[in-house]
């Protein structure tokens, strides 16, 4: 029986733990305060509804940028509602990509700017589906410890396997 456990661990459990580590499952988010970030210029699409569908909308924005021949940078999302307090049908966000100032885009894409501002920043290197929950949990814990409230919109930038969430102070 002991031999079977060893085979199980080597063949099944060890690879799963390795994959979980590789996608950032054991990573911890870090908080930085009193930083100035921005300005950002971005092309985006409006999203309404469950935030689970945001990756599909972001892919749609990417395809629109590529079809228009517009060079882009990191993925960006402005989360406008708190999913803990708003109904899924009422959630709104802007999702797209950073672009150079002066770039023009055609419908359905829109352009907007985020000015330079003081922010709390939380970062985590992990797969985007895993990173968001850990980053927001860390942000909410930090805010609670410092007697602060979540201030929306929050700005998410995903680049080089790192999710950065910025919240205005």
C-alpha positions in Angstrom: 0.0 0.0 0.0 2.8 2.4 0.8 4.3 1.8 -2.6 1.0 2.8 -4.2 1.1 6.2 -2.4 4.5 6.9 -3.6 3.5 6.3 -7.2 0.4 8.4 -6.7 2.5 11.3 -5.4 5.1 11.0 -8.1 2.6 10.6 -11.0 -0.3 12.8 -9.9 0.1 15.1 -6.9 3.7 16.4 -7.6 2.8 17.5 -11.2 -0.3 19.3 -9.9 1.6 21.1 -7.2 4.2 22.0 -9.8 1.6 23.5 -12.1 -0.1 25.3 -9.3 3.3 26.9 -8.3 4.1 27.7 -12.0 0.8 29.7 -12.5 1.4 31.6 -9.2 -0.7 29.7 -6.8 1.7 30.1 -4.0 2.7 33.7 -4.8 1.8 36.6 -2.5 0.6 40.0 -3.6 2.7 43.0 -2.5 1.3 46.4 -1.6 3.0 49.7 -2.3 1.7 53.0 -1.1 2.1 56.7 -1.9 3.1 56.1 -5.5 2.2 58.4 -8.4 1.2 56.5 -11.5 0.0 57.6 -15.0 -0.8 59.2 -17.2 -2.2 56.4 -19.3 -3.8 56.6 -22.8 -5.8 53.6 -23.8 -8.2 52.2 -26.4 -11.1 50.3 -24.9 -14.5 48.7 -25.2 -17.4 49.1 -22.7 -18.4 46.0 -20.8 -21.7 45.5 -19.0 -22.6 42.5 -16.9 -20.7 39.7 -15.1 -17.0 40.4 -14.8 -16.3 36.8 -15.6 -16.9 37.7 -19.3 -14.3 40.5 -19.3 -11.5 38.4 -20.9 -13.8 37.8 -23.9 -14.4 41.6 -24.2 -10.7 42.3 -23.9 -10.0 39.8 -26.7 -12.6 41.6 -28.8 -10.7 44.9 -28.1 -7.4 43.2 -29.1 -8.8 41.9 -32.4 -10.3 45.4 -33.2 -6.9 47.0 -32.5 -5.1 44.4 -34.7 -7.7 44.9 -37.5 -7.1 48.6 -37.4 -3.3 48.2 -37.4 -2.9 50.0 -34.1 0.1 49.2 -32.0 -0.7 48.5 -28.3 0.9 47.9 -25.0 -0.3 46.2 -21.9 -3.9 45.0 -21.2 -5.9 47.5 -19.1 -9.2 47.4 -17.4 -11.1 50.0 -15.3 -13.4 48.2 -12.9 -16.2 50.6 -12.2 -18.3 48.6 -9.7 -17.7 46.4 -6.7 -19.0 42.9 -7.5 -19.5 42.3 -3.8 -22.2 44.9 -3.7 -23.6 45.3 -7.2 -25.8 42.9 -9.1 -23.9 41.1 -11.9 -26.2 42.6 -14.5 -25.2 46.1 -13.2 -21.5 45.7 -13.3 -19.6 48.0 -15.7 -16.0 48.2 -16.8 -13.8 49.5 -19.6 -11.3 47.0 -21.0 -8.7 47.4 -23.7 -5.0 48.2 -24.2 -2.6 51.0 -23.6 -1.8 52.9 -26.8 0.4 55.8 -27.6 -1.0 59.3 -27.2 -2.2 60.7 -30.5 -3.3 57.4 -31.9 -6.7 57.4 -33.5 -9.1 54.4 -33.5 -12.4 53.7 -35.2 -15.6 52.3 -33.7 -16.3 50.1 -31.8 -13.1 51.2 -30.0 -13.0 54.4 -27.9 -10.1 56.3 -26.5 -9.6 57.7 -22.9 -7.0 58.9 -20.5 -6.2 58.3 -16.9 -4.3 61.2 -15.5 -1.3 61.0 -13.2 -2.5 60.5 -9.6 -1.5 59.2 -6.2 -2.4 55.5 -5.8 -2.1 52.4 -3.7 -0.7 49.6 -5.9 -1.0 45.9 -5.4 1.0 43.6 -7.7 1.1 39.8 -8.2 2.9 37.7 -10.8 0.5 34.9 -11.6 -2.0 33.7 -14.2 -4.7 36.4 -14.7 -7.6 34.2 -13.6 -5.8 33.4 -10.4 -4.2 36.8 -9.8 -7.3 39.0 -9.6 -8.8 37.2 -6.5 -5.5 37.3 -4.7 -4.7 40.9 -5.5 -8.2 42.2 -4.5 -8.1 40.2 -1.3 -4.7 41.8 -0.5 -6.0 45.2 -1.4 -9.2 44.8 0.8 -7.2 43.5 3.7 -4.8 46.5 3.4 -7.7 49.0 3.2 -9.4 47.4 6.3 -6.2 47.5 8.3 -5.7 51.2 7.5 -9.4 52.3 8.0 -9.9 53.0 4.3 -12.6 52.1 1.9 -12.4 50.7 -1.6 -12.4 53.6 -4.1 -13.6 52.9 -7.6 -12.8 52.8 -10.4 -9.7 50.6 -9.8 -7.3 50.3 -12.7 -5.9 46.9 -13.6 -2.8 46.5 -15.9 -1.7 43.0 -16.9 1.8 42.9 -18.4 4.5 40.2 -18.4 2.4 37.8 -16.3 2.0 40.5 -13.6 -1.3 42.0 -12.5 -1.1 45.5 -11.1 -4.1 47.0 -9.5 -4.1 50.8 -8.8 -6.6 52.5 -6.5 -6.6 56.3 -6.2 -5.9 57.6 -2.7 
